[in-house]
Structure formats: structure tokens, C-alpha cells
Amino acid sequence: MPLWEYKDIIDLSRIPRRGKYLRYYLLGFIDAEGCFSVSIKKLKTAKFGYVLDPVFTLTQHKKNRVVLELLKRTLNAGRIIEKSGQKDLLVFVIDNRRLLREKLINFLDKYKPIVKWEDYQKFKEIVLAMEQGEHRTREGFERLVKLAYEMNMQGKQRRYKLKEILSPMGSSETVRRASPEQ
């Protein structure tokens, strides 16, 4: 995208003269402020009682909206919303799996994060596996849930314990041990 296309959101003298430098600047924001997360939500109608919901977010004070606008326009994806209960904060969100794959993952495969590299790799693996339908099998769902629990401080901030998610659906190990063929 030519830099002049940003002139409606920022004085062009305030951004790098070359597009790749702007993209590296945005990568720095992603690496410092971005969050790769895979929520695990309880849903009675879901095949295994829970659903996986990958989402990328980046939060900024409303006075810094321009950086969110630059990111949105550069990726050609996402939306900017007010953070629930905090009217002074804005959140850039990409929660559509196709856009995560086509826009965010493609961007981050080219401009690689440093600090959040491990979480990004797990996030990417989950998104790509879900795009292939892996989450629709018991074994695939279990693998992706376990991978999600390895992200963001090993799942310490999660509402549900890993056992709680895997137990109700009967882990594949339990099912194999209980199988009449054995």
C-alpha cells in the first residue's frame, strides 16, 4: 500500500518514508501490545461441550487510535471497538479465522515477532488446524485445547482447568482404555 493512502489518518511526515519500515513499526506494536489468545467457551450445543475461539487483540488508549487505524489499514482486516467497561480504551480485534490466516498470519510470517514468537507459533498452529477442521475430531480438539493451554503463561488465567474441559468429553485415553476391543 503506498504511504500516501494513509494521509487521511496521519500526517505523512510522522510515519516512516518506506512502507516496510511502517510495517516493522507495526510489528513492534504487535510484539509489545498484541495478544494472541484462544478462548475456550462452554457451549451445551457444541460437539464436545466447548468451542475454541482464536482471536488477536491489541489495546490502546483512545488518544492513540491512529496506530490501530494504521494496523487495520495495513492488514486490511479487523475492527476497532471500545473496550467493554473502559470507555477510554480501544481494542483492535481480528476474530475471523479466515482473516487471521490470510492477513495476520501472512503478515507475521514475513515480519516475525520476537517477544511473542512462541505464543504466535501456537496460535498459528491452532488457527491453521481449525481451518483444516482438526477441531471436529475428539483427538484434534484435545490436541488444540492442550496447545491453547500452553499459551499465555501456561493457562494460568483460564476460567476452566484443563482437566475440567477434557474430562466431561471423556479423553481419548479414557475412551481407548474403556474400549471393549481391549
N, C-alpha and C positions, 0 to 999 in steps of 0.2 A: 504494500500500500504506500503510495507516495506520501511524504510527510505533509504536503500542503493540504491533504484531506483531513488533517487534524485541526486546521486553523479555526474552525468554529468552536472548539472546546478549549484551546490553549494558544497563547502567544507562541508562535513557532520559534522565537528566539530563546524560549525556555526549555526546549527539548533538543536532544542531540540532532546534529545535521544529517546523520545517516540512520536509516531505518533499523539496521542491525544493532546499533548502539541503543536505540529506544527499546528494542526487544530484549536486550541484555538488562537494561534498567528494569523493565517489567518482570523479567525473570528474578531479579534481586528482590523485588516486592513479593513475588510468589514465594520465594525461598524463605523470606523473613516473616511474612504476614499471612501467607496462604495456609489453608487447611485441607488436607486430603482425608476424607472420612467415609466410612461405610457404616451407616446406621443399620441396626438390626431391630426391626419393629415387629412386635407381636401382632398377628393378624389371624383371627379364627378361621377365615376362609382360605388362607394360604395352605399350600400342599403340605408343608412341614410345620405350620403354626407360626412361622416367622417369615419376613421378607428382608432381603438385602437391598439397601438403598444407597448407592455411591453418590457422593456429592463433593464438589470443590467449592470452597468459600474463601473470600478474602474480605476482611472488615477494615473500615477506615472511618474516621470522624467525617461528618458531612462537609467540613471545610476542605477536605482532601478528595472530594468527589472526582476531581479531574483525573486522578490516577486510575480510578475504577472505570471511568469513561474511556481512557486510553487503552486499558486492558480489554474492555468489552469490544471496542472497535478493532483493535489489533487481532484479537481472536475471532472476531465476527461471531460471537456466541455469548451467551449468558444474559443475566439481567441484574439490575441494581435495585435493591429493596431496602426499606428502613428495617433496622434490626428490631425485632419484637421487644417491646417494653423499654427501648432505649432510643428515643427519637433523634438523638444527636449522632447515632452511628448508622452507617450504611454498609450493606453487605453485597458484594458481587457474588453471584451464585451461578454455577452450572450444575444441573442435576439431571439432564437428559443424557442417557448413556451414549447415544449416537454422537452427540456434540462433545461429550467428554472424550470419546475415542477420536473423532475426526479433527477436533480443534485443539483441545487442551493437551491430549497425549501427543499428538503430532508436534505441537509447539515444544513441549518439554522433552521430546526425544531429540530435538535439534538443539535447544538451549537448555542444557541439563542443570537441574537443581543440585546444589552441593549439600546444604544442611538437611534438606528433607528428602534426600535421594532414596533412602531405604523405604520410607513410607510411600513415596511416589511409586517405587517399583512394585510394592504390594498392591497399592491402589490400582495401578495399571493392569496388573495380572488379574485382579478381581473384575475390573470393567471388561477386559477382553474376554475373560472366561464367561462372563454373563452374556456378552454379545454372542458367544457361541452356544449358549443355552446350558452350560455346565451346571448352573444353579438349579436346574429342573430335575436332576437326579439326586438321590439321597447322598451318595458318596461325594458328588460335586458340591452340593450345598454345604455339607460338613467341612469339606476342604476349604471352601471360600469363607465360611464363618470362622474357622480356626485362623486363617490368614488375616482376616479383619481384626481378630483379637491380638495379633502380633503388632498391629499398627498403633501409633499414638500412645506411647507409654504402656504397651502391652495390655491394653484394655482396662486400665485402672479406673477410667472414668465411665465405664459402661454401666448401664442400668441393670442388665441381666448378667449373671455369671455364665461362663461358657457351659458349664455342666447343665445349667438350667435350660439353655437353648437346645443342647444336644440330647438331653435325657428324655424329654417328652416325645420326641420323634423317634426315639429308640436308635441309638447309634448303630452304624453298620457292624461294628464289632459285636454288639449285643445281639443283633439280628442274626449274624453268622453263627454265633455260639448257640443260639436257640433254634437254629435250623434243623428240621427233622433228618436231613441227609447226613448230618454229622454224628 
